[in-house]
Amino acid sequence: MAQRFFLYARKSQESEEKQILSIEAQIIELRIFAEREKIEIVEEFIEAMTAKEPGRPIFNRMLERIEKREAQGILSWHPDRLARNSVDGGRIIYLIDTGIIQFLKFPTFWFEATPQGKFMLNIAFGQSKYFVDNLSENTKRGIRQKLRNGGWPHPAPIGYLNDTKNKTVVIDPFQGPLIQKMFKEYATGKYTQNELRDAANQWGVVSRRKSKKLPLSLIQRILTNPFYYGLMPYHDEVYQGKHEPLITRQLFEQVQEVMRSRGKTHEVRKHHFPFLQFAVCPCGCAITGERQKGHNYYRCTKKKGLCKEPYTREELLDQQITKAIQDVALPPEVYQAMLADLEKEENGSRQRLRQEQEFLLISLKETQTQLDKLLDMHIQGIITQQEYLSKKEKFLNQKIALEENLGHLKDKGNLWLEPCREFLDAAHHADQVATEKKLAAKREFLKKIGSNFRLASRTLQFSYTFPWALLQKSGEITNWGG
């Protein structure tokens, strides 16, 4: 009876086996070898799949047919084409031991079903598995080193592009500003994640799959990914990236706070109530909204029991908020006088700026020293892996905050003067905001200038925050610069 063989050719789709012949080349070489050795090939099995793990369907089907005695041998290019894992290699050895596989032929490897032959085959399978294990470990080590150097080893998140030439991550000139806009808009609290997704679709944000509508899970991943402010989480460790951040750490934290607050309430409402989520009832309960006879009303949720506070009509609340905003509005002549004084202060503050820069540089150096010491303690086994990862993330966030502050100083000069100028500009435009018809804009402005909001007896009570409280002193403001 003639010896019947199955031909098996395999090539992994992964880059680990670039040196291996293509499937077409394997088949040609094996057919020539079979003709020269007078081997009868009854069927060819071709598979494009890695052999690192068991479970190859075509390979398993071939062995099942061998167990049915449809062939006595296998012809392949090399033992590593058959197995690179202990399960498949052990299965072949067992089938040889039981006589089900009688022949194995390879153009590049000698084998006979003898104790010596099986020993050499075991070594070949072991070498193949060692190659895979070692390659995997080397790959992981290379990835970790790239992360330590500030590089990102995977496809860049939306808003960035992989620069394959320089092996870096760069900001996508089109998508980057849109992702930045998503963070800024969501931080205002005006959007739910569903609304932000709809807005992002209109702006032109697209997923990697170029789907028409962004999945909600992608919006969640974007808003919670610290990669956008410079940190790269990878498995259980965090690394500092060298890529240019799209947002600041402060903006990222604002977004997380909005997400946490929204998670505590149900945002899906039949009607829109612009004055929710900033005032509470004197009893401590939140304020909710109701629509009655064409008007919006605000009342206590009464979650703590009976509450006698009356309903407040939205128009009345709007009038009180308008008055509160107008009370801190700066007249044009006062605004100009304060701006002039601000410019004088700016000219005399350069020395303080240099001192602050020096302080930040020293703090930055000390933080890096702490990171280096932390790594040494981890290597020496003084602290556990969990302690190391926790403290490392804390120091990295501290380092990024210092770098951001240093960047603000270099970019803007007198850093403290910029918020002051923004404050004056906001106070100058307060009248304009007060006369707007957009109630949400009034609410946001009121949250900027006040705190501890309570709605008692249809009256909005709150405290002006610093420096807005100063603007209530009309006498002092009127005499500014006089």
C-alpha positions in Angstrom: 0.0 0.0 0.0 1.4 3.4 -1.0 2.3 5.9 1.6 -0.4 8.7 1.7 0.5 12.2 2.8 -1.3 15.4 3.7 0.6 18.5 2.7 0.4 21.3 5.3 1.5 24.9 4.6 1.1 27.7 7.1 2.1 31.3 7.4 1.3 33.6 10.3 -0.3 36.9 9.5 1.8 38.6 12.1 5.1 40.3 11.5 7.0 37.8 13.7 7.5 35.4 10.7 8.6 37.8 7.9 11.6 35.5 7.3 9.4 32.5 6.5 8.6 31.6 2.9 5.3 32.7 1.7 2.5 30.0 1.4 2.9 29.9 -2.4 6.6 29.4 -2.1 6.2 26.6 0.5 3.7 24.7 -1.7 6.0 24.9 -4.7 9.0 23.7 -2.8 7.0 20.9 -1.1 5.5 19.7 -4.4 9.0 19.5 -5.9 10.3 17.7 -2.8 7.3 15.2 -3.0 8.0 14.4 -6.6 11.7 13.9 -5.9 11.0 11.6 -2.9 8.1 9.7 -4.6 5.6 11.0 -2.0 1.9 10.7 -2.8 0.0 13.9 -1.7 -3.7 13.1 -1.3 -4.7 16.6 -0.2 -3.2 20.0 0.6 -4.1 22.0 3.7 -3.3 25.7 3.6 -3.7 28.0 6.7 -2.9 31.6 7.3 -2.9 31.7 11.1 -0.4 31.9 14.0 0.6 28.7 15.8 1.4 30.4 19.1 -1.8 29.1 20.6 -3.8 25.9 19.9 -7.1 26.1 18.1 -6.2 26.3 14.4 -9.3 24.9 12.6 -7.6 23.7 9.4 -4.8 22.0 11.3 -7.2 20.3 13.7 -9.3 19.1 10.7 -6.2 17.6 9.1 -5.3 15.7 12.3 -8.9 14.4 12.7 -8.7 13.0 9.2 -5.4 11.4 9.9 -7.0 9.8 13.0 -9.6 8.3 10.5 -6.6 6.8 8.7 -7.1 8.8 5.5 -3.4 9.4 5.4 -0.3 8.1 7.2 2.0 11.1 7.1 2.4 14.8 6.9 4.6 16.8 4.6 5.5 20.3 5.7 8.3 22.9 5.3 9.6 22.7 8.9 8.3 21.4 12.3 7.6 25.0 13.3 4.9 25.1 10.6 3.0 22.4 12.5 3.4 23.6 16.1 4.7 26.6 18.1 2.8 25.7 21.3 3.1 22.7 23.7 -0.5 21.4 23.1 -0.2 21.0 19.3 3.4 19.7 19.5 2.4 17.2 22.2 -0.6 16.0 20.1 1.6 15.2 17.1 4.1 13.3 19.3 1.3 11.3 20.8 -0.1 10.4 17.4 3.4 9.2 16.4 3.7 7.2 19.6 0.4 5.5 18.9 1.3 4.8 15.3 -1.5 6.9 13.8 1.1 9.3 12.2 3.8 7.0 10.7 5.7 9.6 8.7 6.7 13.2 8.9 8.7 14.7 6.0 10.4 18.1 5.9 12.7 19.5 3.2 14.6 21.3 6.0 14.5 18.8 8.8 15.2 15.0 9.1 12.8 12.8 11.0 12.2 9.1 11.6 9.8 7.5 14.0 12.6 6.3 16.3 13.4 7.3 19.9 16.2 9.5 18.5 13.9 11.0 15.8 11.2 11.8 18.3 13.7 13.3 20.7 15.0 15.6 17.9 11.4 16.5 16.9 10.6 17.4 20.6 13.7 19.7 20.5 12.5 21.3 17.3 9.0 21.9 18.8 10.6 23.2 22.0 12.8 25.6 20.0 9.8 26.9 18.1 7.9 27.6 21.4 11.0 29.2 22.9 11.3 31.5 19.8 7.6 32.6 20.3 8.0 33.1 24.0 11.2 35.0 23.7 9.9 37.1 20.9 6.8 38.0 22.9 8.9 38.9 25.9 11.3 41.0 23.7 8.3 42.8 22.2 6.8 43.6 25.6 10.2 44.9 26.8 10.5 47.0 23.7 7.0 48.4 24.3 7.8 49.3 27.9 11.0 51.0 26.9 9.2 53.0 24.3 6.6 54.1 26.9 9.4 55.1 29.3 10.8 57.3 26.5 7.5 59.0 26.1 6.4 57.2 22.9 3.1 55.5 22.2 3.4 52.0 20.7 -0.1 51.6 19.3 -2.5 53.5 16.9 -2.9 57.0 18.2 -6.3 58.0 19.7 -8.7 60.2 17.7 -7.3 63.7 17.5 -3.8 62.4 16.9 -1.9 60.7 14.0 0.9 58.2 13.9 4.0 59.8 12.2 5.5 56.6 10.8 8.5 58.4 9.5 9.6 59.8 12.8 7.8 57.1 14.9 6.0 59.7 17.0 2.4 60.8 17.6 1.4 64.2 16.2 -1.8 66.3 16.5 -4.3 65.7 13.6 -4.7 69.1 12.1 -8.4 68.5 11.4 -9.6 66.2 14.2 -7.3 67.6 16.9 -9.1 70.9 17.3 -12.5 69.2 17.2 -11.5 66.8 20.1 -10.3 69.9 22.0 -13.7 71.5 21.4 -15.5 68.5 22.7 -13.6 68.7 26.0 -14.3 72.5 26.3 -18.0 72.2 25.5 -18.6 69.3 27.8 -16.8 71.1 30.6 -19.5 73.8 30.5 -22.1 71.4 31.7 -24.5 72.3 28.8 -24.2 68.9 27.1 -25.1 65.3 28.0 -22.9 62.7 26.3 -25.7 62.0 23.8 -25.9 65.7 22.9 -22.2 66.0 22.7 -22.1 63.0 20.3 -24.7 64.7 18.1 -22.7 67.9 18.1 -19.5 66.1 17.4 -21.1 64.4 14.4 -22.1 67.8 13.1 -18.6 69.3 13.6 -17.1 66.5 11.6 -15.5 64.2 14.2 -15.2 60.7 12.7 -14.2 57.3 14.3 -11.4 55.1 13.0 -14.0 53.0 11.2 -15.4 56.2 9.6 -18.9 55.3 10.8 -21.6 57.9 10.2 -22.6 58.1 13.8 -20.1 58.0 16.7 -20.8 55.3 19.2 -21.6 56.6 22.7 -18.9 54.3 24.1 -16.3 56.2 22.0 -17.4 59.6 23.5 -16.9 58.1 27.0 -13.4 56.8 26.1 -12.4 60.2 24.7 -13.6 62.2 27.7 -11.9 59.8 30.2 -8.6 59.3 28.3 -5.7 61.2 30.0 -3.6 60.8 26.8 -5.1 64.1 25.7 -3.3 66.0 28.5 -0.1 64.1 28.3 -0.4 60.9 30.4 -0.3 57.4 28.8 -2.1 54.7 30.8 -0.8 51.2 29.7 -2.1 48.2 31.6 -1.7 49.1 35.3 1.0 51.7 34.8 1.0 55.3 33.7 3.7 57.0 31.6 4.4 60.6 30.6 4.2 61.1 26.9 6.3 63.4 24.7 3.4 64.2 22.4 1.9 67.6 22.5 -1.2 67.8 24.8 -4.5 68.8 23.2 -5.9 70.0 26.6 -4.7 71.0 30.0 -4.9 68.7 33.1 -7.2 71.3 34.7 -9.7 71.0 31.8 -9.6 67.2 32.0 -10.4 67.3 35.7 -13.3 69.7 35.0 -14.7 67.2 32.5 -14.4 64.4 35.0 -16.2 66.5 37.6 -19.1 67.2 35.1 -19.3 63.4 34.4 -19.5 62.6 38.1 -22.2 65.1 38.8 -24.2 64.0 35.8 -24.0 60.4 36.9 -25.9 61.4 40.1 -29.0 62.8 38.3 -31.3 61.8 35.5 -30.8 64.1 32.6 -33.5 62.9 30.2 -36.4 65.3 30.6 -39.5 66.1 28.6 -38.9 69.8 29.0 -35.8 71.9 29.3 -35.3 73.7 32.6 -32.2 76.1 32.3 -32.1 77.0 36.0 -31.6 73.4 37.4 -28.5 72.0 39.1 -27.2 75.1 40.9 -29.6 76.0 43.7 -31.0 74.0 46.6 -34.0 74.3 48.9 -33.5 75.5 52.5 -34.3 72.0 53.6 -31.3 70.7 51.8 -33.1 69.0 48.9 -32.3 69.7 45.3 -34.5 71.9 43.1 -36.5 70.3 40.3 -38.6 71.7 37.5 -42.2 71.3 36.3 -44.1 72.5 33.3 -47.6 73.9 34.1 -50.0 75.9 31.8 -47.2 76.8 29.5 -44.8 78.1 32.2 -41.7 76.6 33.9 -41.8 76.3 37.7 -39.1 75.4 40.1 -39.7 73.6 43.4 -38.2 71.4 46.1 -37.9 67.7 45.3 -39.2 66.9 48.8 -36.9 63.9 49.1 -36.4 64.5 52.8 -40.1 64.7 53.5 -42.7 67.4 53.7 -41.5 70.9 52.6 -43.7 74.0 52.5 -41.5 76.1 50.2 -43.7 77.5 47.3 -43.2 77.0 43.6 -41.1 79.7 41.9 -42.0 80.8 38.3 -39.1 80.9 35.9 -39.8 84.5 34.8 -39.5 85.6 38.5 -36.2 83.7 38.9 -34.9 85.2 35.6 -35.6 88.7 36.9 -33.6 88.1 40.1 -30.7 86.6 38.2 -30.7 89.5 35.8 -30.5 91.9 38.7 -27.7 90.0 40.4 -25.6 90.1 37.3 -26.3 93.8 36.7 -25.1 94.5 40.3 -21.6 93.5 39.4 -21.4 95.2 36.0 -18.6 97.6 35.5 -19.4 101.0 33.9 -17.2 101.8 30.8 -15.2 104.6 32.5 -14.4 102.4 35.5 -13.4 99.5 33.3 -10.9 101.7 31.3 -9.4 103.1 34.6 -8.9 99.6 36.0 -7.3 98.4 32.7 -4.8 101.3 32.9 -3.8 100.4 36.4 -3.4 96.8 35.4 -1.0 97.7 32.6 1.1 99.7 35.1 1.3 96.6 37.4 2.2 94.4 34.5 5.3 96.6 33.7 6.5 96.3 37.3 6.1 92.6 37.8 8.8 91.1 35.6 11.1 90.4 38.5 8.4 88.5 40.3 7.8 86.5 37.2 11.4 85.4 37.0 11.3 84.3 40.7 8.2 82.3 40.1 9.8 80.6 37.1 12.9 79.7 39.1 10.6 78.2 41.9 8.7 76.1 39.3 12.0 74.8 37.8 13.3 73.8 41.2 10.0 72.1 42.0 10.1 70.3 38.7 13.6 69.1 39.3 12.6 67.9 42.8 9.6 66.0 41.4 11.8 64.2 38.8 14.2 63.3 41.6 11.3 61.8 43.6 10.3 59.8 40.5 13.9 58.5 40.1 14.1 57.6 43.8 10.7 55.8 43.6 12.0 53.7 40.7 15.1 52.8 42.7 13.1 51.7 45.7 10.9 49.6 43.5 13.9 47.9 41.8 15.5 47.2 45.2 12.2 45.7 46.5 11.7 48.4 49.3 8.2 49.1 48.1 5.6 46.9 46.4 4.5 47.1 42.8 1.1 48.5 43.9 2.8 51.2 46.0 5.1 52.1 43.2 2.3 52.5 40.6 0.1 54.5 42.9 2.9 57.0 43.9 4.3 57.1 40.4 0.9 58.3 39.0 0.7 60.9 41.8 4.2 62.3 41.0 3.5 62.3 37.2 0.4 64.3 37.7 2.3 66.7 39.9 5.0 67.0 37.2 2.5 67.7 34.5 0.9 70.4 36.6 4.2 72.1 37.2 5.1 71.9 33.5 1.7 73.4 32.5 2.2 76.2 35.0 5.7 76.8 33.6 4.4 76.8 30.1 1.7 79.4 31.1 4.4 81.6 32.5 6.5 81.4 29.4 3.6 81.8 27.0 1.6 84.5 28.8 4.2 86.3 30.9 2.5 87.6 34.0 0.2 84.7 34.6 -1.8 86.2 37.4 -2.6 89.2 35.3 -4.5 87.2 32.7 -7.3 86.1 35.0 -7.5 89.6 36.3 -8.0 90.9 32.8 -10.5 88.2 32.1 -12.4 89.2 35.2 -12.5 92.9 34.2 -13.7 91.9 30.7 -16.4 89.7 32.1 -17.6 92.4 34.5 -17.5 94.9 31.6 -19.8 92.6 29.6 -22.1 91.7 32.5 -24.8 94.1 31.3 -24.8 92.4 27.9 -25.2 89.0 29.5 -28.0 90.2 31.7 -30.0 91.4 28.8 -29.6 88.2 26.8 -32.5 86.0 26.1 -30.4 82.8 26.6 -31.2 81.7 30.2 -28.5 79.1 30.2 -25.9 81.8 29.6 -27.2 83.8 32.6 -27.1 80.6 34.7 -23.4 80.0 33.8 -22.5 83.6 34.5 -24.2 83.5 37.9 -22.4 80.2 38.8 -19.1 82.1 37.9 -19.8 85.0 40.2 -21.6 83.4 43.2 -21.8 80.3 45.4 -24.1 78.7 48.0 -27.3 79.2 46.0 -30.6 78.7 47.8 -34.2 79.2 46.6 -36.2 80.3 49.6 -39.7 81.9 49.6 -39.4 82.5 45.8 -36.2 84.4 46.4 -32.7 83.4 45.1 -30.2 83.7 47.9 -26.4 83.4 47.4 -23.0 84.8 48.2 -20.8 86.7 45.7 -17.4 85.0 45.4 -14.1 86.9 45.4 -13.4 89.2 43.6 -17.0 89.7 42.4 -18.0 90.7 46.0 -15.8 93.8 45.6 -18.0 95.1 42.8 -21.0 95.4 45.1 -19.3 98.3 46.8 -20.5 100.9 44.4 -18.9 103.8 46.3 -15.3 102.5 46.1 -15.8 101.4 42.4 -17.1 104.9 41.4 -14.0 106.5 42.9 -11.6 104.1 41.2 -8.5 106.0 40.1 -10.0 109.3 41.3 
